[in-house]
Amino acid sequence: MTTTTPRTAILGEPEPTAQPAHADTHTRRHPARVLAATLCVLLGTGLVGGAALTTWAEHRAAARPLPADAAYRKAGSLWRAAPVDSLLPPVLTGPSAGPGGSHRTWTRIALAPDADCPAALAADWQALLAATGCTRVLRATYTDATRSSLITVGMVFTPADAPAMTALAGRIPAPPAYGFTDAQRAAWASSVPAEAPVVVYAVSAFADGRPLDAPRPAEDLMKKDATGAAAQAGLGHEARALADRVGRGLAFLAAPPAPSATPASTAPTAPEPTR
């Protein structure tokens, strides 16, 4: 049997402290806290990812072209959705649009407020549009660079579908004037763009106010053998050119070209639709 010598206490010496069960000094984390932190991370990641997916989906939807019938119906509201200067520009140019391929420039001198159809259209036009309906009429008057002619340009918007609008071809009468009287009308032209439920028309007159017998289709006055003051003054060319240019501008607004992948620095500038 052995004996041990009791340890002699030393004044001022601290009592030995108990060591932790683990050698490292990291505090043990409660399982519930770990689970909560993990869920927060997952939830935050999900929200960020969901927002990114939503933005991407919205971008794709905005870039995706509308179906043809939906785009056609939407074009019927351009009278209130598009700026008036894009529908009836302040200045229009027509390279080779005059007699003998001469250059033409037209300036807008009068712009009517958008109007109800009965107030803006004659009885024969109202009868024509009975099958298609009529929503709104836009009108403006232009003059050429010499200020010797006046040309009314109009757009008649309807709620009709494409087949109903196509059926109007060949049945459109001489349009009413705006900025001069109907008795002064010399030549007229019209078109129904395939991209929108709209009838576009133009009617020309002499700026001096002289009365004429009856307005004639622009194509009649544009013939090489056409005679008379209106033909020689190019009033057929004026009406046809403005109807075509305003119609092309409307078609461009109704069905703009799809965006391309060409970098902005090298992409060609879209041509002005009314030039």
Rosetta silent file (secondary structure, phi, psi, omega in degrees, C-alpha in Angstrom):
SEQUENCE: MTTTTPRTAILGEPEPTAQPAHADTHTRRHPARVLAATLCVLLGTGLVGGAALTTWAEHRAAARPLPADAAYRKAGSLWRAAPVDSLLPPVLTGPSAGPGGSHRTWTRIALAPDADCPAALAADWQALLAATGCTRVLRATYTDATRSSLITVGMVFTPADAPAMTALAGRIPAPPAYGFTDAQRAAWASSVPAEAPVVVYAVSAFADGRPLDAPRPAEDLMKKDATGAAAQAGLGHEARALADRVGRGLAFLAAPPAPSATPASTAPTAPEPTR
SCORE:     score description
SCORE:     0.000 S_00000001
   1 L     0.000  135.635 -177.553    0.000    0.000    0.000 S_00000001
   2 L  -110.617  161.676  176.845    1.334    3.326   -0.948 S_00000001
   3 L  -123.596  151.212  178.853    0.687    6.714    0.449 S_00000001
   4 L  -118.256  149.468  179.589    0.501   10.096   -1.273 S_00000001
   5 L   -87.946  123.619 -179.294    1.506   13.396    0.044 S_00000001
   6 L   -61.975  145.179 -177.613   -1.419   15.822    0.097 S_00000001
   7 L   -71.469  131.332 -179.395   -1.065   18.838   -2.205 S_00000001
   8 L   -83.967  125.451  179.133   -0.152   21.920   -0.236 S_00000001
   9 L   -69.645  139.071  179.436   -2.401   24.896   -1.029 S_00000001
  10 L  -112.422  124.128 -179.016   -0.648   27.985   -2.298 S_00000001
  11 L   -60.687  135.811  178.160   -2.172   31.270   -1.406 S_00000001
  12 L    86.528   -8.480 -179.569   -3.223   33.281   -4.442 S_00000001
  13 L   -83.527  126.258 -178.302   -3.141   30.369   -6.868 S_00000001
  14 L   -68.291  150.375  176.997   -6.424   30.117   -8.872 S_00000001
  15 L   -70.040  144.209  178.480   -8.466   27.000   -8.719 S_00000001
  16 L   -63.913  138.410  179.268   -8.155   24.844  -11.858 S_00000001
  17 L   -96.526  153.050 -179.819  -11.067   25.366  -14.302 S_00000001
  18 L   -74.257  137.415  178.609  -12.954   22.606  -16.041 S_00000001
  19 L   -83.581  147.346  177.329  -11.992   22.130  -19.693 S_00000001
  20 L   -64.307  159.584 -176.607  -14.725   22.001  -22.357 S_00000001
  21 L   -64.495  -31.640 -179.104  -15.714   18.620  -23.618 S_00000001
  22 L  -106.120  151.953 -177.927  -14.258   19.443  -27.096 S_00000001
  23 L   -71.273  -31.438 -178.314  -10.793   20.623  -27.743 S_00000001
  24 L   -79.484  166.234 -175.126  -11.939   23.454  -30.147 S_00000001
  25 L  -105.246    8.797  179.852  -13.428   26.652  -28.810 S_00000001
  26 L   -72.194  138.101  178.737  -16.329   26.977  -31.311 S_00000001
  27 L   -75.462  136.762  179.047  -19.736   27.281  -29.737 S_00000001
  28 L   -69.004  130.863  179.067  -22.145   24.485  -30.567 S_00000001
  29 L   -89.107  141.244 -179.573  -24.981   25.800  -32.814 S_00000001
  30 L   -73.388  133.878 -178.521  -28.524   24.887  -32.025 S_00000001
  31 H   -54.355  -35.700 -178.413  -30.047   22.694  -34.778 S_00000001
  32 H   -65.287  -37.738  178.742  -33.166   24.922  -35.009 S_00000001
  33 H   -67.864  -40.219  178.396  -31.036   27.989  -35.769 S_00000001
  34 H   -61.143  -43.935 -179.249  -29.114   26.150  -38.480 S_00000001
  35 H   -64.139  -42.199 -179.115  -32.387   25.038  -40.087 S_00000001
  36 H   -64.138  -42.057  179.637  -33.836   28.572  -39.958 S_00000001
  37 H   -63.745  -41.441  179.514  -30.732   30.088  -41.557 S_00000001
  38 H   -62.781  -42.346  179.904  -30.782   27.474  -44.319 S_00000001
  39 H   -64.368  -39.150  178.239  -34.440   28.157  -45.045 S_00000001
  40 H   -61.661  -43.381  179.339  -33.789   31.916  -45.250 S_00000001
  41 H   -62.260  -46.387 -179.120  -30.994   31.382  -47.750 S_00000001
  42 H   -64.262  -40.583  179.921  -33.154   29.081  -49.852 S_00000001
  43 H   -65.604  -42.927  178.707  -36.110   31.445  -49.709 S_00000001
  44 H   -62.661  -42.552  178.496  -34.000   34.450  -50.711 S_00000001
  45 H   -62.573  -40.063 -179.676  -32.453   32.549  -53.596 S_00000001
  46 H   -65.677  -39.891  179.482  -35.892   31.471  -54.738 S_00000001
  47 H   -65.417  -44.144  178.556  -37.250   35.009  -54.668 S_00000001
  48 H   -63.061  -45.036  179.348  -34.306   36.376  -56.634 S_00000001
  49 H   -64.168  -40.052  178.978  -34.511   33.547  -59.129 S_00000001
  50 H   -64.515  -40.313  177.962  -38.266   33.948  -59.454 S_00000001
  51 H   -63.350  -41.465  178.831  -37.933   37.672  -60.117 S_00000001
  52 H   -63.598  -42.111  178.909  -35.309   37.015  -62.761 S_00000001
  53 H   -65.193  -39.045  179.144  -37.524   34.429  -64.453 S_00000001
  54 H   -64.006  -44.756  178.297  -40.504   36.793  -64.378 S_00000001
  55 H   -61.406  -42.548  179.732  -38.483   39.609  -65.934 S_00000001
  56 H   -63.499  -42.712 -179.798  -37.164   37.283  -68.613 S_00000001
  57 H   -65.244  -40.482  178.452  -40.654   36.000  -69.398 S_00000001
  58 H   -65.515  -38.794  178.402  -42.044   39.536  -69.631 S_00000001
  59 H   -63.662  -43.001  179.258  -39.193   40.547  -71.939 S_00000001
  60 H   -64.206  -41.471 -179.521  -39.862   37.575  -74.188 S_00000001
  61 H   -64.379  -38.723  179.990  -43.581   38.329  -74.261 S_00000001
  62 H   -68.954  -35.189 -178.142  -42.920   41.977  -75.160 S_00000001
  63 H   -80.160  -21.050 -177.216  -40.495   41.017  -77.924 S_00000001
  64 L   -73.688  127.002 -179.499  -42.742   38.321  -79.350 S_00000001
  65 L   -65.862  148.419  178.461  -44.800   39.675  -82.279 S_00000001
  66 L   -70.678  152.551  171.493  -48.562   39.610  -81.946 S_00000001
  67 L   -57.456  154.293 -173.081  -50.563   37.158  -84.033 S_00000001
  68 H   -57.570  -43.016 -177.590  -51.627   38.689  -87.330 S_00000001
  69 H   -68.694  -36.774  178.111  -55.287   39.078  -86.395 S_00000001
  70 H   -67.614  -41.351  178.036  -54.433   40.649  -83.019 S_00000001
  71 H   -63.946  -36.808  179.202  -51.973   43.073  -84.635 S_00000001
  72 H   -65.581  -44.625  178.876  -54.612   44.006  -87.203 S_00000001
  73 H   -64.841  -40.001  179.405  -57.184   44.751  -84.511 S_00000001
  74 H   -63.143  -35.063 -179.794  -54.637   46.748  -82.508 S_00000001
  75 H   -63.504  -22.628  178.529  -53.853   48.872  -85.565 S_00000001
  76 L   -68.755  -10.422  179.010  -57.468   50.059  -85.515 S_00000001
  77 L  -105.803   10.613 -179.340  -56.664   52.094  -82.393 S_00000001
  78 H   -63.662  -23.935 -179.315  -53.674   53.958  -83.847 S_00000001
  79 H   -60.495  -28.371  177.639  -55.806   57.078  -84.225 S_00000001
  80 H  -108.862  -16.432 -175.746  -55.585   57.540  -80.437 S_00000001
  81 H   -93.369  -29.184 -175.727  -52.381   55.570  -79.659 S_00000001
  82 L   -97.986  145.835  175.150  -49.915   57.042  -82.190 S_00000001
  83 L   -59.689  140.866 -176.366  -48.663   60.657  -82.219 S_00000001
  84 H   -62.059  -32.286 -179.852  -50.480   62.675  -84.840 S_00000001
  85 H   -69.470  -18.158  175.058  -47.177   63.784  -86.388 S_00000001
  86 H   -86.156  -25.049  177.151  -46.344   60.155  -87.126 S_00000001
  87 H   -85.522  -44.009 -179.943  -49.710   59.574  -88.818 S_00000001
  88 L  -128.653   81.263 -172.746  -49.908   62.914  -90.638 S_00000001
  89 L   -60.777  150.467  178.512  -46.338   64.301  -90.661 S_00000001
  90 L   -61.489  -33.288  179.497  -45.753   68.061  -90.833 S_00000001
  91 E  -134.848  136.701  175.621  -43.621   67.631  -93.970 S_00000001
  92 E  -127.106  144.644  177.283  -43.670   64.917  -96.620 S_00000001
  93 E  -122.179  151.389 -179.713  -41.313   64.486  -99.553 S_00000001
  94 E  -138.851   85.046  174.776  -41.798   62.637 -102.808 S_00000001
  95 L   -59.141  126.671  178.354  -38.712   61.989 -104.911 S_00000001
  96 L    62.391   25.038 -177.060  -39.874   61.514 -108.511 S_00000001
  97 L   -90.160  -14.290 -177.982  -43.499   61.794 -107.382 S_00000001
  98 L   -93.031 -179.366  178.287  -44.506   64.620 -109.725 S_00000001
  99 H   -58.484  136.783  179.884  -45.113   64.700 -113.479 S_00000001
 100 H    68.827   18.619  179.236  -42.080   63.589 -115.437 S_00000001
 101 H    78.401   20.308 -179.600  -40.406   62.269 -112.281 S_00000001
 102 L   -72.581  155.150 -178.949  -40.106   65.697 -110.687 S_00000001
 103 L   -82.513  143.236 -178.985  -39.407   66.019 -106.978 S_00000001
 104 E  -129.726  145.760  172.235  -42.209   67.075 -104.652 S_00000001
 105 E  -134.677  134.208 -179.792  -42.375   68.440 -101.093 S_00000001
 106 E  -123.753  141.690  179.400  -45.607   68.995  -99.173 S_00000001
 107 E  -118.559  133.895  178.069  -46.164   70.974  -95.972 S_00000001
 108 E   -74.680  126.500 -178.006  -49.085   70.457  -93.624 S_00000001
 109 E  -116.571  -11.307  178.620  -51.021   73.720  -93.260 S_00000001
 110 E  -150.991  140.861 -179.558  -54.178   72.557  -91.478 S_00000001
 111 E  -136.449  120.103 -178.623  -54.932   69.743  -89.031 S_00000001
 112 L   -87.665  149.078  171.297  -58.458   68.836  -87.983 S_00000001
 113 L   -63.752  150.849  176.267  -59.320   67.360  -84.586 S_00000001
 114 L   -58.785  139.769 -168.467  -60.193   63.679  -84.793 S_00000001
 115 E  -127.526  156.005  170.016  -63.873   63.518  -85.696 S_00000001
 116 L   -66.680  150.675 -176.072  -66.930   61.318  -85.522 S_00000001
 117 H   -62.351  -45.485 -179.691  -67.686   59.648  -88.817 S_00000001
 118 H   -61.083  -30.587 -179.208  -71.085   61.316  -89.498 S_00000001
 119 H   -77.959  -24.393 -173.278  -69.540   64.758  -88.995 S_00000001
 120 H  -105.259  -17.868 -172.730  -66.555   64.143  -91.286 S_00000001
 121 L  -117.382  145.191  176.860  -67.925   61.943  -94.069 S_00000001
 122 L   -72.975  169.555 -175.162  -70.479   62.489  -96.791 S_00000001
 123 H   -61.146  -36.969 -178.656  -73.570   60.307  -97.123 S_00000001
 124 H   -67.510  -33.304  176.130  -72.040   58.071  -99.815 S_00000001
 125 H   -71.543  -38.773  178.183  -69.067   57.271  -97.560 S_00000001
 126 H   -64.125  -37.590  176.568  -71.336   56.538  -94.622 S_00000001
 127 H   -66.808  -39.532  178.872  -73.306   54.138  -96.797 S_00000001
 128 H   -60.056  -40.291 -174.321  -70.064   52.506  -97.958 S_00000001
 129 L   -90.871    8.056 -179.683  -68.938   51.923  -94.358 S_00000001
 130 L   -61.462  -34.919 -178.091  -72.282   50.618  -93.109 S_00000001
 131 L   -79.350  -26.064 -176.514  -70.993   47.030  -93.368 S_00000001
 132 L   -99.534  -22.853 -170.662  -67.639   47.690  -91.701 S_00000001
 133 L    82.876  165.698  179.955  -68.529   50.310  -89.143 S_00000001
 134 L  -145.107  127.428 -175.966  -66.568   53.501  -88.620 S_00000001
 135 L   -96.656  -52.865 -173.380  -64.627   54.480  -85.502 S_00000001
 136 E  -159.898  155.765  178.655  -62.864   57.784  -86.168 S_00000001
 137 E  -126.478  130.276  173.246  -61.664   60.079  -88.955 S_00000001
 138 E  -111.447  140.361 -178.801  -58.353   61.982  -89.068 S_00000001
 139 E  -143.556  149.021  174.393  -57.800   64.756  -91.619 S_00000001
 140 E  -151.579  159.337  176.564  -55.142   67.255  -92.626 S_00000001
 141 E  -121.633  135.443 -179.902  -54.487   69.591  -95.530 S_00000001
 142 E  -117.600  159.718  170.639  -51.126   69.969  -97.287 S_00000001
 143 E  -131.111  155.694  179.881  -49.774   72.347  -99.889 S_00000001
 144 E   -83.202  177.212 -175.276  -46.931   71.889 -102.349 S_00000001
 145 L   -63.475  -28.441  179.794  -43.718   73.907 -102.389 S_00000001
 146 L   -87.041   -6.944 -177.007  -45.172   76.402 -104.902 S_00000001
 147 L    57.516   30.982  177.577  -48.378   76.760 -102.855 S_00000001
 148 L   -98.191   -9.690  179.916  -50.377   76.329 -106.048 S_00000001
 149 E  -134.189  155.504  174.623  -52.209   73.198 -104.900 S_00000001
 150 E  -123.775  140.492 -179.565  -54.025   71.940 -101.808 S_00000001
 151 E  -135.565  118.463  172.931  -54.349   68.288 -100.877 S_00000001
 152 E   -85.578  133.246  174.432  -56.615   66.890  -98.174 S_00000001
 153 E  -119.193  133.997 -179.575  -55.410   63.618  -96.637 S_00000001
 154 E  -135.045  156.161  174.144  -57.717   61.518  -94.491 S_00000001
 155 E  -130.786  124.354  178.156  -57.745   58.263  -92.538 S_00000001
 156 E  -109.370  111.311 -178.435  -61.001   56.476  -91.788 S_00000001
 157 E   -91.178  138.744 -179.485  -60.582   53.931  -88.988 S_00000001
 158 L  -130.355  164.494  174.639  -62.999   51.021  -88.695 S_00000001
 159 L   -95.424   14.554 -172.173  -63.493   48.038  -86.337 S_00000001
 160 L   -77.840  165.735  175.100  -63.765   45.606  -89.267 S_00000001
 161 L   -90.193  175.053 -174.258  -61.689   42.517  -90.000 S_00000001
 162 H   -62.440  -44.575  179.060  -59.364   42.123  -92.968 S_00000001
 163 H   -59.638  -39.395  179.674  -61.848   40.372  -95.343 S_00000001
 164 H   -65.506  -37.216  178.736  -64.433   43.112  -94.791 S_00000001
 165 H   -71.103  -38.265  178.201  -61.865   45.804  -95.538 S_00000001
 166 H   -61.656  -32.563 -179.187  -60.637   44.007  -98.646 S_00000001
 167 L   -67.179  -14.453  178.921  -64.215   43.971  -99.918 S_00000001
 168 L   -75.674  -19.910 -175.865  -64.145   47.784 -100.047 S_00000001
 169 L   -56.484  133.024  178.920  -61.629   47.771 -102.903 S_00000001
 170 L    83.078   -3.392 -178.300  -63.104   49.219 -106.074 S_00000001
 171 L  -115.660   -0.845 -174.235  -66.146   50.655 -104.290 S_00000001
 172 L   -77.732  125.450  179.329  -64.642   53.749 -102.648 S_00000001
 173 L   -84.491  178.971  176.976  -66.148   57.024 -103.973 S_00000001
 174 L   -60.362  131.209 -176.688  -64.496   60.432 -104.233 S_00000001
 175 L   -78.536  162.062  176.663  -63.591   61.550 -100.696 S_00000001
 176 L   -75.882  158.970  179.155  -64.710   64.773  -99.060 S_00000001
 177 L   -92.632  163.718  171.775  -62.406   67.770  -98.858 S_00000001
 178 L  -146.758  121.063 -175.580  -61.041   69.540  -95.801 S_00000001
 179 L   102.511  -11.003  172.859  -59.562   73.021  -96.115 S_00000001
 180 L  -155.089  170.647 -175.209  -61.421   73.715  -99.356 S_00000001
 181 L   -83.420  159.456  177.945  -64.904   73.012 -100.720 S_00000001
 182 H   -62.942  -28.792 -179.728  -66.041   69.842 -102.424 S_00000001
 183 H   -68.034  -15.635 -179.453  -66.748   71.872 -105.578 S_00000001
 184 H   -94.027   -3.716 -176.002  -63.005   72.573 -105.870 S_00000001
 185 E   -62.740  133.995 -178.781  -61.928   68.919 -105.859 S_00000001
 186 E  -109.458  -52.747 -176.656  -59.789   67.990 -108.884 S_00000001
 187 E  -140.650  153.402 -179.846  -58.331   64.488 -108.314 S_00000001
 188 E  -144.669  156.955  178.466  -58.576   61.828 -105.654 S_00000001
 189 E  -148.705  155.607  179.524  -56.934   58.561 -104.652 S_00000001
 190 E  -150.405  163.804  177.195  -57.492   55.979 -101.908 S_00000001
 191 E  -157.100  157.758  175.357  -56.028   52.769 -100.523 S_00000001
 192 L  -123.803   98.074 -178.795  -56.761   50.143  -97.879 S_00000001
 193 L   -59.031  142.569  179.400  -53.468   49.029  -96.253 S_00000001
 194 L   -70.128  -16.804 -173.923  -53.246   45.301  -95.591 S_00000001
 195 L   -91.332   -8.860 -172.939  -51.856   45.985  -92.098 S_00000001
 196 L  -151.705  148.767  176.968  -54.739   48.027  -90.643 S_00000001
 197 L   -81.170   67.485 -173.069  -58.545   48.413  -90.826 S_00000001
 198 E  -139.148  140.747  168.621  -58.235   51.905  -92.295 S_00000001
 199 E  -101.979  123.619  177.725  -59.157   53.632  -95.530 S_00000001
 200 E  -104.913  133.310 -179.430  -56.535   56.212  -96.521 S_00000001
 201 E  -140.093  161.843  174.607  -57.529   58.861  -99.044 S_00000001
 202 E  -147.040  142.782  177.498  -56.285   62.079 -100.624 S_00000001
 203 E  -139.722  134.123 -173.302  -58.048   64.680 -102.749 S_00000001
 204 E  -112.278  161.200 -179.710  -56.369   67.631 -104.485 S_00000001
 205 E  -155.439  164.398  171.956  -57.464   71.082 -105.645 S_00000001
 206 E   -76.307  141.190 -179.158  -56.088   74.327 -107.023 S_00000001
 207 L   -72.353  -16.712 -179.274  -55.062   76.735 -104.276 S_00000001
 208 L   -80.974   -1.867  174.194  -56.711   79.668 -106.071 S_00000001
 209 L    84.268    9.927 -176.781  -60.128   78.207 -105.273 S_00000001
 210 L   -65.845  138.186  177.770  -61.359   77.676 -108.822 S_00000001
 211 L   -79.065  152.753  179.656  -64.369   75.323 -109.082 S_00000001
 212 L  -128.914  163.748 -175.598  -64.201   72.206 -111.229 S_00000001
 213 L   -64.082  -52.872 -178.035  -66.822   69.992 -112.815 S_00000001
 214 L  -165.014  146.894  177.025  -66.182   66.850 -110.758 S_00000001
 215 L   -67.784  143.833 -178.780  -63.238   65.158 -109.047 S_00000001
 216 E  -118.767  150.176  175.620  -61.541   62.513 -111.175 S_00000001
 217 E   -56.158  139.360 -176.027  -59.534   59.438 -110.156 S_00000001
 218 H   -57.675  -37.000 -177.385  -55.858   60.351 -109.870 S_00000001
 219 H   -62.112  -31.817  178.138  -54.845   57.620 -112.305 S_00000001
 220 H   -65.320  -39.963 -178.466  -56.911   59.277 -115.065 S_00000001
 221 H   -80.799  -11.365 -179.849  -55.042   62.548 -114.669 S_00000001
 222 L   -90.823   -6.295  179.526  -51.664   60.787 -114.472 S_00000001
 223 L   -67.674  150.699 -177.399  -51.909   59.278 -117.964 S_00000001
 224 L   -63.160  -33.229 -177.139  -49.527   60.620 -120.577 S_00000001
 225 L   -94.426   10.209  179.683  -52.350   61.655 -122.862 S_00000001
 226 L   -68.512  138.696 -179.754  -54.408   63.325 -120.087 S_00000001
 227 L  -119.862  170.378  178.868  -55.432   66.872 -120.910 S_00000001
 228 L   105.646  159.859 -175.601  -56.806   69.778 -118.941 S_00000001
 229 H   -63.502  -39.589 -178.013  -55.457   72.177 -116.357 S_00000001
 230 H   -65.184  -40.282  178.621  -55.686   69.702 -113.454 S_00000001
 231 H   -67.755  -44.439 -178.446  -53.690   67.066 -115.330 S_00000001
 232 H   -67.284  -28.094  178.410  -51.068   69.543 -116.501 S_00000001
 233 L   -81.416   -5.925  177.631  -50.702   70.921 -112.973 S_00000001
 234 L    78.615   23.468 -177.418  -49.998   67.432 -111.683 S_00000001
 235 H   -70.003  -24.653  172.930  -52.982   67.299 -109.314 S_00000001
 236 H   -68.157  -42.873  177.459  -53.427   63.600 -110.035 S_00000001
 237 H   -62.818  -39.479 -179.137  -49.821   62.972 -109.046 S_00000001
 238 H   -60.658  -48.269 -177.566  -50.293   65.045 -105.869 S_00000001
 239 H   -65.729  -45.450 -178.091  -53.280   63.017 -104.691 S_00000001
 240 H   -64.833  -44.567 -177.039  -51.776   59.638 -105.538 S_00000001
 241 H   -63.605  -43.731 -178.541  -48.385   60.390 -103.997 S_00000001
 242 H   -70.119  -38.480  176.374  -49.786   61.660 -100.693 S_00000001
 243 H   -61.290  -41.230 -179.648  -52.242   58.783 -100.352 S_00000001
 244 H   -67.255  -44.042 -175.479  -49.395   56.324 -100.932 S_00000001
 245 H   -69.819  -42.444  178.153  -46.968   57.968  -98.517 S_00000001
 246 H   -67.589  -36.602  176.516  -49.434   58.372  -95.691 S_00000001
 247 H   -64.428  -39.650  178.088  -50.623   54.802  -96.260 S_00000001
 248 H   -67.650  -37.827  176.710  -47.077   53.458  -96.059 S_00000001
 249 H   -62.666  -40.855  177.841  -46.468   55.402  -92.856 S_00000001
 250 H   -64.042  -43.193  178.942  -49.605   53.904  -91.337 S_00000001
 251 H   -61.965  -37.531  178.728  -48.544   50.397  -92.379 S_00000001
 252 H   -64.253  -41.586  178.788  -45.134   50.941  -90.767 S_00000001
 253 H   -68.798  -35.584 -177.840  -46.754   51.952  -87.469 S_00000001
 254 H   -74.254  -33.693 -177.619  -49.184   49.030  -87.599 S_00000001
 255 L  -139.012   73.064  179.958  -46.529   46.415  -88.371 S_00000001
 256 L   -64.645  151.767  179.353  -43.026   47.689  -87.518 S_00000001
 257 L   -62.389  146.444  179.767  -40.117   45.486  -88.597 S_00000001
 258 L   -65.358  143.312  178.102  -38.984   42.893  -86.080 S_00000001
 259 L   -64.216  141.541 -179.476  -35.882   43.861  -84.058 S_00000001
 260 L  -104.713  169.384 -179.748  -32.687   42.324  -85.370 S_00000001
 261 L   -87.703    4.406 -178.924  -29.594   41.073  -83.573 S_00000001
 262 L   -66.194  131.063  178.605  -27.394   43.594  -85.412 S_00000001
 263 L   -54.656  146.883 -176.652  -25.389   45.719  -82.938 S_00000001
 264 L   -59.614  -31.713 -175.798  -26.744   49.226  -82.531 S_00000001
 265 L   -72.066  -22.112 -178.065  -23.478   50.735  -83.748 S_00000001
 266 L  -116.550   -4.996 -177.583  -23.719   48.957  -87.102 S_00000001
 267 L   -70.073  137.080  178.066  -27.478   48.526  -87.532 S_00000001
 268 L   -68.599  147.193  178.405  -28.907   50.474  -90.480 S_00000001
 269 L   -73.091  133.310  179.804  -31.312   53.274  -89.632 S_00000001
 270 L   -64.130  135.150 -179.328  -34.931   52.394  -90.389 S_00000001
 271 L   -65.715  146.215  178.459  -36.165   54.431  -93.337 S_00000001
 272 L   -64.773  124.219 -169.540  -38.656   57.138  -92.553 S_00000001
 273 L   -65.231  -22.074 -175.345  -41.975   55.484  -93.397 S_00000001
 274 L  -101.447    9.578 -179.352  -43.515   58.485  -95.054 S_00000001
 275 L  -106.436    0.000    0.000  -40.675   59.376  -97.341 S_00000001
